[in-house]
Amino acid sequence: MPQTIQSFLEYIRCELNLSACTVSAYSDDLAQWADFATGGNPQALEPMSVTTSDLRLWVAHLSASGLSPRSIRRKVSALRSYFRYLCARCGARSNPAAELRTARPPKELPVYIRPDELNERIDSGLGADEFEELRNELIITMFYSTGIRCSELMNLRDCDIDLSRGELKVLGKRNKERIVPFGAELSEMIKRYKSTRPSGPGPQGELFTRSNGLALYRKAIYNIVHNGLEGVHARRVSPHVLRHSFATDMLNGGADLNAVGKLLGHASLETTQIYTHVTLRDLKNNYQLAHPRAQRKNQ
């Protein structure tokens, strides 16, 4: 990988405190672009001579390959940040990515699982007593009960959990810490899980481990959620769908929008407001089904 890209990645990791997931995504995007721009010889990249037209060729290539507008926008964002860094730190005179324009992706409502179906699934597994069964049930319940992200759950340590106060200390995006409360049921599940954990916490004190004592990795967590919720009526199942379900059910239950945003670790209330569209859709559906004049047509 070219030295300027490596130094940029170090900059956003150490100075901007961007999350490991963001740094990894930017690394992949820039490596892909460098490979395209140099015909497979990224070490020969000369970023100071790159033009907007050069970058448009890559965007056109991505679009022709069938990549979604959302993914293309993320890659262009990586380019803008990279060239902005070159202007600020390496003497580049202009940012050729600043003038790139991409199609705006259509807004999609969050996928979520109906609360009755999700609660029935969680309740059916509460009697688990073996290590892996307890761990898997705890992971699903924790996602739905707290709304935390997959990366946040993966990095939870024993010392981040206060069972007496019912609180998780979560390290979110941009390394921002927040406190997330949880109830008595989750507290009891954590106690039971820790009592069956074969080797104690992971190498760095991680809460969730494999049977060999090593920490769980992201793909394993995804598989646990996917397999544990197999058969539910949702377009897809993932840790983030459980996060969406948490937020939607909180708002449907009367929670304040600002409070839900803080629990989710959103930097802006606009990010949280998408869930109000989900709850409004539910209200409209209930109205259509329940009100005697909702489906009445003019005679």
Secondary structure, DSSP 8 states (H G I E B T S, - for coil): --HHHHHHHHHHHHTS---HHHHHHHHHHHHHHHHHHTTS-GGG--GGG--HHHHHHHHHHHHHTT--HHHHHHHHHHHHHHHHHHHHHS--S--TTTT---------------HHHHHHHHHHTTT--SHHHHHHHHHHHHHHHH---HHHHHT-BGGGEETTTTEEEEE-GGG-EEEEE--HHHHHHHHHHHHH-TT-S-TT-BS-B-TTS-B--HHHHHHHHHHHTTT-SSS---HHHHHHHHHHHHHHTT--HHHHHHHHT-SSHHHHTHHHHHHHHHHHHHHHHH-TTTT----
